Amino acid sequence: MKLACLLTAAGTGSRFGEDKLRMPVRGEPMGVLTLNVLCQAPFDLKVLVTSEDKEYLMAAAWEKGFAVVINPAPERGMSSSVRMGTAHILKTGTYDGILYAVADQPNLSADTVKRLAEAFLHEPRYIWAPVADGRRGNPVIFPAFLFAELLEVEGDRGGRQVIAAHPELLRTIDVSSTELKDIDTKEDMRIC
């Protein structure tokens, strides 16, 4: 079984007011912290989709063995990064699943990523996601037979469209609510 990882980090951070992924969290820029977490799980391929202005993130990704894909139009929403990253992964080989992660979840643990990967590798016909207090979050692993649908997503919802179309395929693991919180505004940084 082969599992790839796609980290989307091309957003403009408009609600935050500046590049939130550069903000320090536990001694690292938030985006680099996420790269470190993902490196601790058993992925056969790791891909970062980012914007051309995030040189610090690209440098850290290359150092950690990630392939880097540049999204020239991140203002088109999360779906543009999902489509570009998925297409890149599919050009490199055949994978049984892809874990889709976002770079603005500073409390995501390596344990959660590993547990998701293990759950998927045990039951690869399902969509796997973390849940806390009844709320589903990221990252999410999608099986290969849904890749074509992920190549068609639109807007700023990413894979949520695919999950909504296949609710019977969703399986979850329980995590703490702090792990699922993402950073949208400077006030959100208090959770770090």
C-alpha positions in Angstrom: 0.0 0.0 0.0 1.3 3.4 -0.9 0.2 6.6 0.8 1.0 10.2 -0.3 0.6 13.4 1.7 -0.5 16.8 0.3 0.0 19.9 2.4 -1.9 23.0 1.1 -0.2 26.2 2.1 -0.9 28.7 -0.7 -3.5 30.9 0.9 -3.1 34.7 1.1 -4.0 35.0 4.8 -6.3 37.9 4.1 -8.3 37.5 7.4 -5.0 37.3 9.3 -3.6 40.4 7.7 -0.2 38.9 6.8 1.5 35.6 6.1 0.2 33.6 9.1 2.3 30.6 8.2 5.4 32.6 9.1 4.1 33.3 12.6 6.3 31.6 15.3 4.7 28.7 17.2 6.9 26.8 19.7 10.1 28.2 18.1 9.2 27.5 14.4 7.1 29.3 11.7 3.7 27.7 11.8 4.0 26.3 8.3 7.4 24.7 9.1 5.9 23.2 12.3 3.3 21.4 10.1 6.0 20.1 7.8 7.8 18.6 10.8 4.6 16.9 12.0 3.9 15.4 8.6 7.5 14.1 8.3 6.9 11.8 11.3 4.3 9.6 9.4 5.0 6.8 6.9 4.3 8.6 3.5 5.7 7.3 0.3 5.5 10.9 -1.2 5.1 14.3 0.4 4.0 17.3 -1.6 3.7 21.0 -0.6 1.4 23.3 -2.6 2.3 26.9 -1.9 2.5 30.3 -3.4 5.7 31.7 -4.9 6.2 34.3 -2.1 6.7 31.6 0.6 10.4 31.0 -0.1 11.1 30.1 3.6 8.4 27.4 3.4 9.7 26.0 0.1 13.2 25.8 1.5 12.1 23.9 4.6 9.9 21.6 2.5 12.8 20.7 0.1 15.1 20.1 3.1 12.5 17.7 4.5 12.0 15.7 1.3 8.8 17.3 0.1 8.2 18.0 -3.6 7.0 21.6 -4.1 4.3 22.7 -6.4 3.7 26.4 -6.9 0.1 27.6 -7.1 0.2 30.8 -9.3 -3.4 31.8 -8.4 -4.1 31.0 -4.7 -6.9 33.5 -4.7 -9.0 30.9 -6.6 -9.4 29.1 -3.3 -8.3 25.9 -1.6 -9.7 23.8 -4.4 -7.0 25.1 -6.8 -4.3 23.8 -4.5 -6.1 20.4 -4.1 -6.4 20.0 -7.8 -2.8 21.0 -8.5 -1.3 18.8 -5.8 -3.5 15.8 -6.6 -2.5 16.1 -10.3 1.2 16.3 -9.3 0.9 13.2 -7.1 -0.8 11.2 -9.8 1.9 12.0 -12.3 4.5 10.5 -10.0 3.0 7.1 -9.6 0.1 5.0 -8.3 -1.1 5.6 -4.7 -3.8 3.9 -2.6 -4.6 7.1 -0.7 -3.7 10.7 -0.2 -3.7 12.6 3.1 -4.8 16.2 2.6 -3.5 18.6 5.3 -3.6 22.3 5.9 -0.7 24.3 7.2 -2.6 26.5 9.8 -3.4 23.8 12.4 -0.5 24.4 14.9 -1.8 21.9 17.4 -2.1 18.9 15.1 0.0 16.1 16.5 2.2 13.6 14.7 0.3 10.9 16.7 -3.0 11.9 15.0 -1.4 11.8 11.6 0.1 8.4 12.3 -3.3 7.1 13.6 -5.1 8.3 10.5 -2.5 6.7 8.3 -2.7 3.4 10.2 -6.5 3.4 10.1 -6.5 4.0 6.3 -3.8 1.3 5.7 -6.0 -1.1 7.7 -9.3 -0.1 5.9 -8.3 1.7 2.6 -11.8 1.8 1.1 -12.9 4.6 3.4 -12.3 8.3 3.8 -10.6 8.9 7.2 -10.7 12.1 9.2 -10.3 13.2 12.8 -13.3 14.3 14.8 -13.7 16.1 18.2 -16.9 16.9 19.9 -18.9 15.8 16.8 -16.9 18.2 14.5 -14.9 16.8 11.7 -11.6 18.4 10.8 -8.3 18.0 8.9 -6.3 16.2 7.8 -8.4 13.8 5.7 -7.3 10.7 3.8 -9.1 9.9 0.6 -8.9 6.5 -1.2 -7.7 6.2 -4.8 -11.1 5.7 -6.3 -12.1 9.3 -5.3 -9.0 11.0 -6.8 -10.9 11.9 -10.0 -13.5 13.7 -7.9 -10.8 15.6 -6.1 -9.4 16.8 -9.4 -12.8 18.4 -10.0 -13.4 20.3 -6.8 -14.2 24.0 -7.0 -14.1 27.1 -4.7 -12.7 27.2 -1.2 -14.1 24.0 0.2 -11.5 21.6 -0.9 -12.3 17.9 -0.2 -15.5 18.8 1.7 -17.5 18.5 -1.5 -16.3 14.9 -2.0 -17.1 14.0 1.6 -20.6 15.5 1.2 -21.1 13.4 -1.9 -20.1 10.2 -0.1 -21.1 10.4 3.6 -21.4 6.6 3.8 -17.6 6.3 3.3 -16.6 8.6 6.1 -14.8 7.0 9.1 -13.3 8.9 11.9 -10.8 8.8 14.8 -11.3 10.8 18.0 -8.9 13.6 18.8 -8.8 16.6 21.1 -10.6 19.7 20.0 -7.5 21.8 20.2 -5.9 19.7 17.4 -8.6 20.6 15.0 -8.5 24.4 15.5 -7.0 26.4 12.7 -5.7 29.9 12.6 -7.7 32.5 10.6 -7.2 35.7 12.6 -4.5 37.0 15.0 -6.9 36.4 17.9 -6.8 32.7 17.0 -3.1 32.6 17.9 -4.1 32.3 21.6 -4.7 28.6 21.0 -1.0 28.0 20.2 
